[in-house]
């Protein structure tokens, strides 16, 4: 019996990375300039939003989000990074990495 071993590459995880809302984008290309991994490229058509050419290269650093003057960008975090919680009393939703996180819970555990 012949046993062959093969080495194959790991398939890339499908990733959306940044998502641009074309209705809000003013085509200033700030996101293209501030992106650390060159995920965006300018669109060849004038007045059109940039193209997300390499979504798998996104580090989810949020530079494109924080520097966008109109808030046209958002990040589609992978499922393993979507950690969130809800405050029972108020119904507020929180997630890791948000700009204004809630104050830490300093109450001792019950029991």
C-alpha positions as CSV (number, residue, x, y, z in Angstrom):
1,X,0.0,0.0,0.0
2,X,1.3,3.4,-1.0
3,X,1.0,6.2,1.6
4,X,1.4,9.7,0.2
5,X,1.6,12.8,2.3
6,X,0.6,16.1,0.8
7,X,1.1,19.6,2.1
8,X,-1.7,22.1,1.2
9,X,-2.2,25.7,2.1
10,X,-4.7,26.8,4.6
11,X,-7.7,28.3,2.9
12,X,-8.2,32.0,3.7
13,X,-11.0,32.8,6.0
14,X,-13.6,34.9,4.2
15,X,-13.4,38.3,5.6
16,X,-15.4,41.5,4.9
17,X,-13.2,43.9,6.8
18,X,-14.3,47.5,6.2
19,X,-17.6,48.3,4.7
20,X,-18.2,51.7,3.0
21,X,-21.7,53.2,2.8
22,X,-21.8,54.8,-0.6
23,X,-24.6,57.2,0.4
24,X,-22.5,58.7,3.2
25,X,-19.1,58.6,1.5
26,X,-17.9,61.9,0.1
27,X,-14.9,60.3,-1.7
28,X,-12.3,62.2,0.3
29,X,-10.1,59.1,0.4
30,X,-8.9,59.7,3.9
31,X,-9.4,56.0,4.6
32,X,-7.1,55.2,1.8
33,X,-4.4,57.4,3.2
34,X,-4.6,56.3,6.9
35,X,-5.0,52.5,6.3
36,X,-2.0,50.8,7.7
37,X,-2.3,47.7,5.5
38,X,-3.4,49.3,2.2
39,X,-6.8,47.6,2.2
40,X,-8.3,50.4,0.1
41,X,-7.5,51.7,-3.3
42,X,-8.9,54.9,-4.8
43,X,-11.7,54.5,-7.3
44,X,-11.0,55.4,-10.9
45,X,-14.4,57.2,-11.2
46,X,-14.5,60.7,-9.7
47,X,-16.8,61.1,-6.7
48,X,-17.1,57.3,-6.1
49,X,-16.1,55.7,-2.8
50,X,-12.8,53.8,-2.6
51,X,-12.6,50.2,-3.4
52,X,-11.9,47.6,-0.6
53,X,-9.5,45.6,-2.6
54,X,-7.8,43.4,0.1
55,X,-10.4,42.8,2.8
56,X,-8.4,39.8,4.2
57,X,-5.5,42.1,5.0
58,X,-7.6,44.2,7.4
59,X,-6.2,44.4,11.0
60,X,-9.4,45.9,12.3
61,X,-7.4,48.7,13.9
62,X,-10.2,51.3,13.2
63,X,-8.1,54.0,11.7
64,X,-10.4,54.3,8.7
65,X,-13.4,54.5,11.0
66,X,-12.0,57.1,13.4
67,X,-10.7,59.4,10.6
68,X,-13.7,59.3,8.3
69,X,-15.3,62.8,8.4
70,X,-18.8,61.5,7.6
71,X,-18.8,58.2,9.3
72,X,-19.3,56.2,6.1
73,X,-17.1,53.3,7.2
74,X,-17.8,50.5,9.5
75,X,-16.0,47.3,10.3
76,X,-17.5,43.8,9.9
77,X,-15.6,42.0,12.6
78,X,-15.1,38.3,12.3
79,X,-17.4,36.1,14.5
80,X,-14.6,35.3,16.9
81,X,-14.0,39.0,17.6
82,X,-17.7,39.9,18.2
83,X,-17.7,39.9,21.9
84,X,-20.4,41.9,23.5
85,X,-22.7,42.1,26.6
86,X,-25.9,43.8,27.6
87,X,-26.7,45.6,30.8
88,X,-29.8,44.1,32.3
89,X,-31.1,47.3,34.0
90,X,-30.9,49.6,31.0
91,X,-30.7,47.3,28.0
92,X,-27.5,49.0,26.8
93,X,-25.3,47.0,24.5
94,X,-21.5,47.1,24.9
95,X,-18.6,45.5,23.0
96,X,-14.9,45.2,23.4
97,X,-13.0,48.2,21.8
98,X,-15.9,50.7,21.9
99,X,-15.0,54.4,22.2
100,X,-16.8,55.1,25.5
101,X,-16.7,51.9,27.5
102,X,-18.8,51.7,30.7
103,X,-17.2,52.0,34.1
104,X,-15.8,48.8,35.4
105,X,-17.9,46.5,37.6
106,X,-16.5,46.8,41.1
107,X,-19.2,44.9,42.9
108,X,-18.2,41.6,44.5
109,X,-19.7,38.5,43.0
110,X,-22.9,37.2,44.5
111,X,-22.7,34.1,46.7
